[in-house]
Amino acid sequence: MPPRSTRPLDKFDDDDYPAYTMGRAADMLGTTPAFLRALGENRLITPLRSEGGHRRYSRYQLRIAARARELVDAGTAVEAACRIIILEDQLEEAQRINEDLRTRGTTS
């Protein structure tokens, strides 16, 4: 999922700032580093890498990972959970585009 385009003034307020190491992210989510790697392998989130090659996660990515964990905890396979979240995101974007088109159509 692509990062959002709004940029806060301070990197500590930036949801897209890669502030969390894999270990810290896994701890915050109550999961394992392997779970986070699986999300990356399934292209749900793509963490940035530090100069040393270590994965770094943003708050936005952690929210997505938390949603995946909810689905997995409910019995959904990791691969299916990733696909569900990607499809939910695509649906939300399509609905946003449709609403924009409807709004433009009524103001023309």
C-alpha positions in Angstrom: 0.0 0.0 0.0 1.5 3.3 -1.0 2.2 5.9 1.7 -0.2 8.8 1.9 0.9 12.1 0.4 0.3 14.6 3.3 3.6 15.6 5.0 3.5 16.8 8.6 5.9 19.4 9.8 7.6 17.1 12.3 8.9 13.6 11.5 7.5 12.4 14.9 4.0 13.4 13.7 4.5 11.7 10.4 2.6 8.4 10.1 4.9 7.4 7.3 8.2 7.9 9.1 9.9 4.5 9.5 10.5 4.8 13.3 10.2 1.2 14.5 12.6 -1.6 14.2 11.3 -5.1 13.4 11.7 -6.2 17.0 9.9 -3.2 18.4 7.1 -3.4 15.8 6.6 -7.1 16.5 6.5 -6.4 20.3 4.0 -3.6 19.8 1.7 -5.9 17.7 2.2 -8.8 20.0 3.4 -10.9 17.2 6.7 -12.3 15.8 9.2 -10.9 13.3 8.3 -13.8 11.1 4.8 -12.5 10.9 6.0 -9.1 9.7 8.3 -10.8 7.2 5.3 -12.7 5.9 3.3 -9.5 5.4 6.2 -8.2 3.4 6.5 -11.4 1.3 2.8 -11.1 0.5 3.3 -7.4 -0.5 1.0 -6.0 2.1 3.6 -3.7 3.6 7.1 -2.9 2.4 9.2 -1.6 5.2 12.0 0.9 4.5 15.6 -0.3 5.2 18.1 1.4 7.4 21.7 1.9 6.1 22.6 -1.4 7.7 19.7 -3.2 5.8 17.4 -3.5 8.8 13.6 -3.2 8.3 12.0 -0.1 9.7 8.2 0.3 10.0 6.0 3.3 10.2 2.9 3.8 12.3 0.8 3.6 9.2 2.3 0.2 8.3 1.8 -1.0 11.9 -1.9 -0.2 11.6 -2.1 -2.3 8.5 -0.2 -5.1 10.2 -2.6 -4.9 13.2 -5.5 -5.3 10.8 -3.8 -8.4 9.3 -3.2 -9.8 12.8 -6.9 -9.4 13.6 -7.8 -11.5 10.5 -5.2 -14.1 11.2 -6.3 -14.3 14.9 -9.8 -15.0 13.6 -8.5 -18.0 11.6 -7.7 -16.4 8.2 -4.5 -17.6 6.5 -1.8 -14.9 6.3 -1.8 -14.9 2.5 -5.6 -14.5 2.5 -5.5 -11.8 5.1 -3.1 -9.8 3.0 -5.3 -10.1 -0.1 -8.4 -9.1 1.9 -6.7 -6.0 3.1 -5.4 -5.1 -0.3 -8.9 -5.6 -1.8 -10.5 -3.5 1.0 -8.1 -0.7 0.2 -8.8 -0.9 -3.5 -12.6 -0.9 -2.9 -12.2 2.2 -0.6 -10.3 4.0 -3.3 -12.8 3.1 -6.0 -15.6 4.3 -3.8 -13.8 7.6 -3.2 -13.3 8.0 -7.0 -17.0 7.3 -7.7 -18.0 9.8 -5.1 -15.7 12.4 -6.6 -17.2 11.7 -10.0 -20.7 11.9 -8.7 -20.0 15.2 -7.0 -18.5 16.7 -10.2 -21.4 15.5 -12.2 -23.9 17.3 -10.0 -22.0 20.6 -10.0 -21.5 20.7 -13.7 
